[in-house]
Amino acid sequence: MKMLQVLCSMSFTKKMLEGMYRPKGNLSVQIFNNRFPNRVGLGAGFDKNASHLQELEALGFGFVEIGTVTPLAQDGNPKPRLFRLPQDKALINRMGFNNDGVEIVAARLKEWKERNEKRTNRLIIGGNIGKNKITPNEDAWKDYESCFLALHKWVDYFVVNVSSPNTPGLRELQEKEALRKIFAALQIQNSKLKIQKPLLLKIAPDLTLEQIDDVIALTLEIKLDGLVCCNTTIDRDKLSEASKIKSQEIGAGGLSGLPAKKRSTEIIQYIHQRTNGQVPIIASGGIFTAADAKEKMDAGASLVQVWTGFVYEGPAIVKNICRGL
């Protein structure tokens, strides 16, 4: 976020940023009934409140996932809650779904969409939705439904986030019956609306093969539009010894970046093979370069998201990946 603030404080106009960082040529692709300007997006957790869409579009992103958004505003976990492990090109975060609440975010998105709706090749917006910390799991479906209805007119697709390790008990909602309850509610609401929006599920890289098989079975059964693979991990085994020591000092949180790359690719490949490519996948986890993005696409991903890579590689990451691809 500081990167965007610096660029804005230097009085860069959107046109100047686009000239420096926006990929050249026609790179658009049709997925989820949306025309994406290119295949490289920004994962949820960076622009949580839809406050920097103009700057992010100028930096060349084909899509941005805002959120995670919850019905009520919440402060998230105590600071500090974001830590670098530069030796491993990794981050640990325990943000805890800090956001302004769905009403304020929806108002910002409404303004954005009304200004940009008629533009061709515009930035695609995904809505990443979650539950409030105070909401018990048995009522979680109500929070997801509330966010879905509030954001439906203003985003292009939805991602249900039940895989963050930073909200107590949230990952319990990855179990098959809990997911069925959430998506049943969303699909009922979606079917009532004139325009149906794609519904995706974001999964954790820490699932067992049995749990992944359950996700696959449910995805095919209820006809989800796609999956995001993967969220941050609680596994520290891929860290260097120095970073393992530092991570112990840091404590709890989700690990992202280069150490998450291999597992993410393995899960994408597994799902792609088990579904015969029927399920579109957005890849997330350890993407820094065009080679990293190509690895994910070769494994079966249709789109890729960066987050930690954006932090380490800087504002030219989208242009560099698109040029390399």
N, C-alpha and C positions, 0 to 999 in steps of 0.2 A: 504494500500500500504506500510506503514511503516513496517508492520509485515513481508512482503516479503523481504524488504530491510534488515531488521535485520537478518533474516534467511540466506540470501545470504552473508552478511558481516561476519557471524560467520563461513564461509567456509563450510557450509553443502553442500555435494554433492547431486545430484538428488537421487542417490541410498540410501543415508542415510535418506533423507526426506521420501522417499517411505517406508523405513523400519519402520519409526516412525508413519507415518500418513496414508499410503495407506490402504484401506479396503482389507480384506483377502477374498479369495474364488471367485467363479464365480458368479458375480452379474449382468452380462450383460443382456441387454434387447433390442429388436428390435422395434424401433419406427421411424416414418418419413423416412423409408427406410435406416435407419442408425443403426449400432450396438453400443449402448451406453454402456460403461464399467460398469456404475451403474446409478441409477436414480437421483443422487444428482449433481446439477450443480451450477455454479456461475452466478448470474444475471448480466446483462449489467450495465455499470457504474463503475465497479471496474477496470478491465483491458481494458480501453477505446481504447488503441492503440496497442493491441496485443503485449505487451512488456514483459509479464511475463508468457507465456504459459507453459514453461518448469517447472517453480516452482509450478504453479497451478496444473499441472498434477501430479507432485510429491506429492502434498498434498492430492491427491486422487479424485479430482473432475472428474466426468464422462463426463461433458461437461462445456464449458465456452462460454458465450456470450460476444463477444467483442463489443466495441462501447458504446454509440451510435456514429456512424461514419457519417460524413457529407461530401459532395463533396469537399468543401474548408476547410482548417484548420481554427479553430476559438478558441479564448482564453476563451470563456465562460464568466460567470458573474464575477464581482469583488469579490475578497477574503476579508474576510472569507466567505465561501459558504458551509461548511459542519459542522454540529453542533451535539453534543451528548446530549441526554436527558436520562442519566443513570438510573434515578429513574423509568423510564418507559421502559427501554431497547429499546430505539428508537433513530432515527436519523432524522434530517431535513437537506435536501440538496437543493441548488439552483445552481447546477453546470453550467447548460446552454449549454450542448453539447460541452464542451471543448474537442478537439481532434486534432490530427495531420493532418487530411484530408485523403481522401480515397486513394490517390496515395501512400502515405508513409505507411499507414496501409496495403494496398494490397501487397506492397513489402515485409513487414515483414511476412505476412501470406504465401506468395509464398515460402519464404525461409523455414518456418516451415513445410509446407506441403511436400515440396520436400525432406526434411530430414526424415519425419515420415510416408509418404503415405503407404509404404509397411508393416508397423507394424500392427500386429493384436491387437485388443482391445485398439486402440489408443484413445486419447482425441478427443471428438467431438467438433467442433467449430461452433458456431452460429454467424451470422452477424447481429447485430442490427443497422438499418439504419434510418437516419433522414434527415431533411432539414436544410440548413443554416438559421441563424437568418435573414439575409438580403433578403432571397427569399420570395416573396409574396406568399400567400396561393394558388392563382390561378395557380402558376407555381411550386408548391411543388412536383407534380408528376415527374417533370424533375429531381429533386434532388434525389428522391428515385430510379428512373430508372438509373441515373448515378452511384450511389453507388452499385446498384444491378449488373450492367454490370462489374464494376471494381473488385468486390469481388467474382463474381460467381464461378470462378475456384478454389477459395481458402477457401471457407467456406462450411459447410455441410447443413446448412439451414439458412433461413433469417427470421428476425422479423422486421416488420414495426412498428416503434415507432411514434405514433401520440398522445401519452397520457402523455408525460412529462408536468408538470405544469410550467416548468422553461424557456420555450421558448414562448415569447408572441404570442398568437393566435394559437399555435400548436393544442390545443385540439379541435378547431373548425373543424379540419380535421377528427374527429371521426364521424361526421355526415355521413349518409349513402351514399349520392351522392359523397361526397369528397373521401370517401374510395373507392367507385366503380371506380372512375377515376384513383386513384393511383394503385389499384390492376389490373385494366384492362391493364395498361401500362406494369406492371411487368409480367403479365401472357403472354402477347404477346411476350415479349422478351424471357421469359422462354421457350416458345413453340418452338422458333427458334433454341434453343441450343441442342446439342447432349444429354447432361445430364440435366434433369430438377431438380431444387432444391426446397425443400419444402418451402412454403410461409406461415408465421404465422403473426398474428396481436396481438400487445400488447395493452390491454385496461386499462382504469383508473378505480379505485374502486368508483369513484364519479359519475358514470353514473346512470341515472334513469332507472327504469325497462323498460320503453318505449324505451330508447336508447339501452339497452342491447338486447331487442327483435329485434331491427333494426340490431344490430351486428350479432345476431344469424341468422336472415333471409338472410343477405348478405353472411355470411359465408357458408351457405348451398347452396345458389343460385349460387355463383361463385366458390364453391368448394375449399375454403381455406383449407390448410393442418392442421391448428390448431390455438389455441389461447394461449396467455400468460396472466394469470390473477393473480396478477394485478400490475400495476405501483404504484408509491407513491400517497398519498392522500393529499388533501388540508384541509381535515376535522380534527379539533383538539378536537372534543367532547370526544374522548376516552382517552385523556390524564388526568393524575392526576392534581389536582389544582396547585401544585407547577410547574409542567411541562407546564401547560397552561400559567402561568405567564412568565416563561422563553421563551416559544415559541413566546409570544407577543413581547418580547425584541428582539428575533432573527429576526422576521419578516417573509417575504414570503419564500416559499420553499415547497418541497414535503416531507411528513412525511412517514417514514417506520419503520418497526420493530413490536414489540408486539401489539401496538395499532391498527395496520392494519390487524391483523390476522383474526378476526371474519368476517369482511366484505369480505375479500378475499375468505374465505371458503364458505360464503353464495353465492357469485357470481359463484364460481366454481360449487357448487351443483345445482344452478338454471340452468346454461347452460347445465350441464350434463343431467339433467332431461328433459329439453326442447328439447334436440337434441337426446334423447335416446342413449346417449353415442357415437354418431357418430363423434363427434369432439374431437380429442385429445387435452388435456389441459396441459400446463406447469404451475404449481402453484408457485406463488411468493407472499410473504406477511406474516411476523411473524413466520418464520420457524427457530427454534433454536435447537430443539431436534427431536429424532425419533418419539415421540408422536405427535409433530406438523406435521411432514411429513406424518405420518399415517392418521392424520385427513384430510389432503388435498387429499390423495389418496382415502380414504373412500368416500370423497365428489365427486370424479370423475377424479382427476388428474392422468396423466400417469407418469409425471416427476415433480421434485421440484427444485426450485432455492433458494439459500440463498444469502444474501448480508449483511444486518444488523446483522444477526445471526453470520456470519463469523467474523465481527468486534468484537462482544461481546464474542463469545464462543471460538474464536481462531482457530489455524490451525488443531485441531483434530476434527472439526465439521463434516466433511464428514465421517470419520471413525466411529465416535460415532453414527451418524444417520444410517449408513449402518448396523452397528452391532446391533442397536436396532430394525431395521426392519427385 
